[in-house]
């Protein structure tokens, strides 16, 4: 947990600190959700269940894109995450077919 900032002197700085804490908490939960959903998609890909894997991939894409549109992730970061996840899922599908 980050160290507390020194006590602010004016009302606008106090309010900004409160807003920052709330936003930080909200963003942290969404970033955690993104990491968990990516892990879930990768684990279903490892199980070689094509239907479940595609569902998990679509869900991950939706969550990542949503985070990018809300400003939690940069759009290029989100695009890179989706691209790499799709590449991993497709590679595992080809390995299972061979």
Steps between C-alpha positions, in 0.01 A plus 500: 500500500628844410604744768253771590568843356552790737190677624368746242446862587210612283157355426555439129818300571316295764216427258743408221676256734166336586408468133841359419467229767157397372613486139815312592294234680254470210782470246685245713198269512456520124869434432479195727190382314687533170793292626269230635294479182815470287625215720160330469510526120851357490406210727198410286726511195732254671205263555441488122126564529439709190150623589591608853822656376323720246249611765779586742691686228195709403432581865862604553491721190184667625641573846833627365331725242267633766794588724666681210189703428477601866862613501627231736727360229651689210339396170831365365558303820152348473552419133833333579344290778218384272741423217737297716216310666345416163837387369550269802151357473538432128842341551362264763213407268740411218717295734194303613391435140840357401 
